Amino acid sequence: MSVTNPSGIYPAGYRVLVKPDPLEETTKGGIVIPATHREDHDRAQTTGRVVALGEFAFREWPRKWASVGDRVLFSKYGGVHLTGVDGQLYRMLNDEQIVATVSDQLDLSETATREKFT
């Protein structure tokens, strides 16, 4: 998958720029997530698409296992939250905060993975 970088943000060193996956505004059960909780919900996002890599990102690994366009899993609440020139939200992460590449079919949204308390 080819991804361009419309953000105007270019990572330096070991940094990775990720565009978090969009979050649902309504749960699968039909509950609307109130705007007052959206910021916390957005900050808890843990998957996104790699938009740009710093020149040293993943250099200490045996191979560069995450590339521009890959969907990745990253540390919850990790990185710096930025708004690009395109008005979209991004996360600037250190390469070690990327913990895996994941399939496009994997849904790790908070509401999809929340377990019921018994």
N, CA, C and O of each residue as an XYZ file, in Angstrom:
472
protein
N       0.842     -1.173      0.000
C       0.000      0.000      0.000
C       0.889      1.238      0.000
O       1.823      1.332      0.796
N       0.614      2.152     -0.856
C       1.377      3.383     -0.929
C       0.696      4.461     -0.089
O      -0.508      4.690     -0.205
N       1.484      5.114      0.750
C       0.960      6.178      1.599
C       1.803      7.413      1.368
O       3.032      7.346      1.405
N       1.158      8.534      1.130
C       1.883      9.785      1.003
C       1.899     10.467      2.361
O       1.171     10.069      3.270
N       2.724     11.489      2.497
C       2.830     12.212      3.753
C       2.297     13.628      3.580
O       3.073     14.552      3.336
N       0.977     13.815      3.703
C       0.397     15.150      3.565
C       0.475     15.976      4.845
O      -0.024     17.100      4.890
N       1.099     15.423      5.887
C       1.097     16.064      7.200
C       1.999     17.286      7.297
O       1.733     18.197      8.081
N       3.075     17.309      6.495
C       4.067     18.362      6.646
C       4.991     18.098      7.830
O       5.787     18.963      8.196
N       4.896     16.908      8.434
C       5.715     16.514      9.583
C       6.673     15.425      9.123
O       6.250     14.415      8.560
N       7.962     15.631      9.363
C       8.972     14.686      8.908
C       9.801     14.227     10.103
O      10.515     15.033     10.699
N       9.720     12.938     10.464
C      10.425     12.437     11.644
C      11.943     12.514     11.505
O      12.496     12.367     10.415
N      12.596     12.749     12.634
C      14.055     12.774     12.687
C      14.548     11.561     13.459
O      13.837     11.029     14.312
N      15.759     11.129     13.161
C      16.404     10.066     13.926
C      15.627      8.767     13.945
O      15.315      8.198     12.899
N      15.318      8.304     15.150
C      14.651      7.009     15.356
C      13.126      7.131     15.415
O      12.456      6.194     15.849
N      12.576      8.240     14.997
C      11.147      8.485     15.134
C      10.355      7.922     13.961
O      10.867      7.750     12.855
N       9.080      7.640     14.249
C       8.147      7.102     13.256
C       6.865      7.932     13.342
O       6.324      8.122     14.431
N       6.376      8.427     12.206
C       5.125      9.168     12.167
C       4.012      8.209     11.772
O       4.085      7.548     10.736
N       2.973      8.139     12.613
C       1.855      7.224     12.406
C       0.560      8.013     12.383
O       0.358      8.910     13.202
N      -0.322      7.678     11.438
C      -1.678      8.243     11.425
C      -2.581      7.205     12.074
O      -2.825      6.146     11.497
N      -3.084      7.507     13.289
C      -3.936      6.531     13.979
C      -5.167      6.171     13.153
O      -5.702      6.998     12.414
N      -5.604      4.921     13.293
C      -6.832      4.484     12.632
C      -7.999      5.330     13.127
O      -8.018      5.731     14.291
N      -8.967      5.604     12.263
C     -10.147      6.359     12.714
C     -10.937      5.533     13.723
O     -11.058      4.315     13.594
N     -11.465      6.212     14.715
C     -12.266      5.540     15.735
C     -13.743      5.757     15.462
O     -14.155      6.772     14.900
N     -14.522      4.777     15.874
C     -15.958      4.873     15.670
C     -16.547      5.953     16.572
O     -16.049      6.201     17.671
N     -17.606      6.588     16.097
C     -18.326      7.563     16.911
C     -19.527      6.908     17.574
O     -20.118      7.455     18.505
N     -19.874      5.729     17.077
C     -20.985      4.963     17.640
C     -20.517      3.520     17.806
O     -19.892      2.965     16.902
N     -20.811      2.916     18.937
C     -20.426      1.525     19.154
C     -21.260      0.614     18.266
O     -22.267      1.041     17.701
N     -20.843     -0.637     18.145
C     -21.599     -1.598     17.339
C     -22.995     -1.809     17.891
O     -23.907     -2.192     17.157
N     -23.168     -1.561     19.193
C     -24.482     -1.694     19.832
C     -25.360     -0.463     19.671
O     -26.504     -0.454     20.125
N     -24.823      0.600     19.016
C     -25.607      1.787     18.745
C     -25.442      2.917     19.752
O     -26.144      3.924     19.667
N     -24.529      2.766     20.703
C     -24.312      3.818     21.700
C     -23.384      4.875     21.111
O     -22.301      4.555     20.622
N     -23.811      6.130     21.158
C     -23.010      7.232     20.641
C     -21.969      7.619     21.695
O     -22.306      7.849     22.857
N     -20.703      7.689     21.276
C     -19.634      8.103     22.185
C     -19.684      9.628     22.274
O     -19.504     10.304     21.261
N     -19.926     10.185     23.471
C     -20.062     11.635     23.599
C     -18.763     12.372     23.283
O     -17.671     11.850     23.507
N     -18.893     13.583     22.765
C     -17.734     14.397     22.409
C     -16.823     14.623     23.607
O     -15.612     14.764     23.438
N     -17.377     14.660     24.807
C     -16.570     14.874     26.009
C     -15.606     13.730     26.266
O     -14.617     13.917     26.975
N     -15.862     12.550     25.710
C     -14.987     11.401     25.893
C     -14.119     11.100     24.661
O     -13.279     10.202     24.706
N     -14.314     11.837     23.574
C     -13.593     11.560     22.326
C     -12.077     11.725     22.485
O     -11.318     10.906     21.968
N     -11.618     12.778     23.196
C     -10.182     12.999     23.314
C      -9.508     11.840     24.041
O      -8.466     11.357     23.599
N     -10.092     11.388     25.155
C      -9.528     10.234     25.870
C      -9.564      8.999     24.989
O      -8.620      8.208     24.972
N     -10.657      8.837     24.258
C     -10.817      7.690     23.359
C      -9.738      7.735     22.266
O      -9.131      6.711     21.954
N      -9.497      8.935     21.678
C      -8.479      9.090     20.638
C      -7.088      8.806     21.182
O      -6.285      8.167     20.502
N      -6.786      9.263     22.388
C      -5.459      9.061     22.980
C      -5.208      7.592     23.316
O      -4.055      7.169     23.403
N      -6.271      6.812     23.507
C      -6.127      5.402     23.842
C      -5.945      4.529     22.599
O      -5.712      3.326     22.719
N      -6.047      5.117     21.418
C      -5.911      4.356     20.174
C      -4.537      3.696     20.104
O      -3.538      4.297     20.499
N      -4.484      2.466     19.604
C      -3.223      1.731     19.579
C      -2.830      1.192     18.200
O      -1.817      0.502     18.087
N      -3.589      1.482     17.168
C      -3.215      1.035     15.826
C      -3.256      2.207     14.856
O      -3.998      3.170     15.046
N      -2.446      2.101     13.818
C      -2.424      3.149     12.805
C      -1.529      2.756     11.652
O      -0.961      1.664     11.626
N      -1.413      3.660     10.704
C      -0.660      3.433      9.477
C       0.618      4.277      9.508
O       0.563      5.471      9.805
N       1.769      3.663      9.203
C       3.037      4.385      9.157
C       3.017      5.333      7.959
O       2.764      4.920      6.827
N       3.287      6.609      8.228
C       3.282      7.633      7.191
C       4.703      8.020      6.781
O       4.968      8.277      5.607
N       5.621      8.060      7.762
C       7.005      8.443      7.469
C       7.935      7.863      8.532
O       7.540      7.646      9.677
N       9.181      7.619      8.122
C      10.208      7.077      9.023
C      11.394      8.024      9.071
O      11.798      8.585      8.053
N      11.958      8.201     10.288
C      13.215      8.921     10.417
C      14.334      8.094      9.809
O      14.182      6.888      9.616
N      15.456      8.731      9.507
C      16.531      8.026      8.801
C      17.141      6.872      9.581
O      17.738      5.984      8.973
N      17.013      6.851     10.917
C      17.595      5.776     11.714
C      16.553      4.815     12.283
O      16.904      3.911     13.042
N      15.297      4.989     11.936
C      14.234      4.136     12.487
C      14.491      2.674     12.157
O      14.752      2.319     11.008
N      14.414      1.841     13.172
C      14.586      0.385     13.076
C      15.991     -0.035     12.648
O      16.187     -1.189     12.266
N      16.950      0.843     12.697
C      18.310      0.517     12.257
C      18.952     -0.542     13.146
O      19.769     -1.328     12.665
N      18.600     -0.584     14.441
C      19.219     -1.548     15.349
C      18.588     -2.936     15.258
O      19.076     -3.876     15.886
N      17.529     -3.073     14.499
C      16.875     -4.371     14.320
C      17.562     -5.117     13.191
O      18.195     -4.499     12.336
N      17.445     -6.445     13.176
C      18.073     -7.219     12.100
C      17.565     -6.837     10.713
O      18.302     -6.921      9.731
N      16.327     -6.424     10.639
C      15.779     -5.963      9.356
C      14.750     -4.882      9.642
O      14.233     -4.799     10.756
N      14.451     -4.071      8.672
C      13.459     -3.007      8.837
C      12.083     -3.642      8.697
O      11.593     -3.825      7.582
N      11.457     -3.979      9.821
C      10.223     -4.761      9.784
C       8.966     -3.922      9.695
O       7.882     -4.482      9.532
N       9.059     -2.612      9.793
C       7.895     -1.756      9.566
C       8.285     -0.706      8.534
O       9.308     -0.037      8.674
N       7.478     -0.570      7.519
C       7.745      0.358      6.429
C       6.579      1.306      6.262
O       5.503      1.085      6.817
N       6.791      2.353      5.503
C       5.716      3.286      5.190
C       4.566      2.512      4.557
O       4.776      1.727      3.632
N       3.364      2.732      5.050
C       2.179      2.043      4.542
C       1.740      0.882      5.403
O       0.594      0.444      5.297
N       2.624      0.361      6.265
C       2.261     -0.760      7.139
C       1.314     -0.297      8.241
O       1.422      0.824      8.740
N       0.394     -1.168      8.609
C      -0.471     -0.927      9.764
C       0.241     -1.522     10.973
O       0.666     -2.677     10.947
N       0.367     -0.721     12.035
C       1.160     -1.130     13.188
C       0.380     -0.991     14.489
O      -0.601     -0.253     14.586
N       0.857     -1.729     15.477
C       0.353     -1.661     16.848
C       1.405     -0.904     17.644
O       2.592     -1.219     17.560
N       0.976      0.100     18.421
C       1.936      0.896     19.181
C       1.481      1.074     20.618
O       0.339      0.773     20.964
N       2.384      1.565     21.446
C       2.137      1.719     22.870
C       0.954      2.651     23.140
O       0.873      3.749     22.591
N       0.048      2.193     23.990
C      -1.107      2.995     24.365
C      -0.612      4.258     25.061
O       0.242      4.183     25.944
N      -1.129      5.391     24.679
C      -0.760      6.712     25.202
C       0.669      7.119     24.869
O       1.150      8.127     25.385
N       1.365      6.359     24.017
C       2.751      6.668     23.683
C       2.860      7.768     22.643
O       1.916      8.050     21.905
N       4.021      8.375     22.605
C       4.338      9.345     21.570
C       3.762     10.724     21.801
O       3.108     10.999     22.807
N       4.030     11.579     20.832
C       3.578     12.962     20.850
C       2.391     13.075     19.900
O       2.441     12.570     18.778
N       1.331     13.731     20.342
C       0.144     13.941     19.521
C       0.310     15.246     18.747
O       0.555     16.299     19.336
N       0.175     15.167     17.428
C       0.392     16.325     16.563
C      -0.751     16.471     15.574
O      -1.402     15.493     15.209
N      -0.984     17.694     15.149
C      -1.927     17.957     14.068
C      -1.123     18.428     12.873
O      -0.368     19.395     12.964
N      -1.288     17.741     11.750
C      -0.548     18.082     10.537
C      -1.150     19.287      9.832
O      -2.213     19.776     10.215
N      -0.462     19.763      8.796
C      -0.963     20.896      8.010
C      -2.266     20.541      7.305
O      -3.011     21.424      6.880
N      -2.536     19.240      7.182
C      -3.780     18.777      6.565
C      -4.935     18.724      7.566
O      -6.050     18.353      7.198
N      -4.682     19.091      8.837
C      -5.726     19.092      9.855
C      -5.975     17.741     10.497
O      -6.847     17.626     11.358
N      -5.229     16.712     10.101
C      -5.399     15.363     10.638
C      -4.506     15.153     11.865
O      -3.473     15.805     12.016
N      -4.928     14.227     12.741
C      -4.151     13.906     13.924
C      -3.119     12.826     13.606
O      -3.399     11.889     12.859
N      -1.914     12.968     14.184
C      -0.820     12.025     13.991
C      -0.167     11.727     15.336
O      -0.356     12.459     16.307
N       0.603     10.641     15.379
C       1.420     10.311     16.543
C       2.869     10.206     16.097
O       3.172      9.499     15.135
N       3.774     10.907     16.792
C       5.208     10.771     16.565
C       5.726      9.852     17.657
O       5.689     10.192     18.840
N       6.213      8.679     17.248
C       6.647      7.648     18.184
C       8.124      7.336     17.992
O       8.662      7.527     16.902
N       8.782      6.857     19.043
C      10.111      6.268     18.887
C       9.910      4.894     18.260
O       8.875      4.264     18.478
N      10.871      4.426     17.495
C      10.693      3.141     16.813
C      10.438      1.992     17.786
O       9.757      1.033     17.425
N      10.965      2.062     19.006
C      10.742      0.977     19.971
C       9.311      0.943     20.510
O       8.918     -0.042     21.135
N       8.526      1.997     20.282
C       7.137      2.005     20.713
C       6.229      1.279     19.721
O       5.064      1.019     20.022
N       6.751      0.953     18.550
C       6.030      0.127     17.583
C       6.274     -1.318     17.997
O       7.408     -1.794     17.957
N       5.215     -2.016     18.394
C       5.405     -3.355     18.943
C       5.081     -4.473     17.960
O       5.477     -5.615     18.194
N       4.372     -4.183     16.862
C       4.046     -5.223     15.888
C       3.449     -4.592     14.634
O       2.934     -3.475     14.664
N       3.531     -5.334     13.533
C       2.719     -4.989     12.373
C       1.467     -5.858     12.478
O       1.533     -6.991     12.956
N       0.331     -5.331     12.035
C      -0.934     -6.057     12.193
C      -1.725     -6.057     10.893
O      -1.552     -5.195     10.031
N      -2.586     -7.038     10.783
C      -3.449     -7.196      9.618
C      -4.510     -6.094      9.579
O      -4.937     -5.592     10.619
N      -4.924     -5.733      8.379
C      -5.996     -4.755      8.229
C      -7.316     -5.262      8.806
O      -8.182     -4.462      9.161
N      -7.478     -6.579      8.902
C      -8.725     -7.148      9.420
C      -8.800     -7.121     10.948
O      -9.880     -7.316     11.506
N      -7.693     -6.888     11.631
C      -7.667     -6.897     13.090
C      -8.305     -5.625     13.640
O      -7.887     -4.519     13.299
N      -9.333     -5.785     14.504
C     -10.030     -4.651     15.113
C      -9.674     -4.596     16.590
O     -10.127     -5.426     17.378
N      -8.861     -3.616     16.958
C      -8.456     -3.457     18.351
C      -9.060     -2.204     18.977
O      -8.535     -1.680     19.960
N     -10.152     -1.731     18.412
C     -10.777     -0.548     19.005
C     -11.221     -0.869     20.420
O     -11.531     -2.015     20.745
N     -11.245      0.148     21.247
C     -11.543     -0.042     22.670
C     -12.877     -0.750     22.883
O     -12.974     -1.644     23.724
N     -13.891     -0.366     22.140
C     -15.199     -0.974     22.343
C     -15.268     -2.396     21.826
O     -16.071     -3.191     22.315
N     -14.442     -2.734     20.844
C     -14.459     -4.101     20.295
C     -13.780     -5.089     21.216
O     -14.116     -6.274     21.209
N     -12.818     -4.619     22.017
C     -12.036     -5.531     22.843
C     -12.403     -5.483     24.322
O     -11.854     -6.245     25.119
N     -13.314     -4.608     24.696
C     -13.679     -4.485     26.103
C     -14.416     -5.734     26.559
O     -15.356     -6.184     25.904
N     -13.988     -6.288     27.676
C     -14.636     -7.472     28.236
C     -15.692     -7.062     29.255
O     -15.551     -6.044     29.932
N     -16.744     -7.857     29.358
C     -17.791     -7.595     30.345
C     -17.304     -7.989     31.725
O     -16.611     -8.993     31.890
N     -17.674     -7.186     32.717
C     -17.371     -7.534     34.094
C     -18.473     -8.462     34.611
O     -19.653     -8.240     34.340
N     -18.088     -9.493     35.352
C     -19.090    -10.405     35.906
C     -19.009    -10.428     37.399
O     -19.776    -11.140     38.048
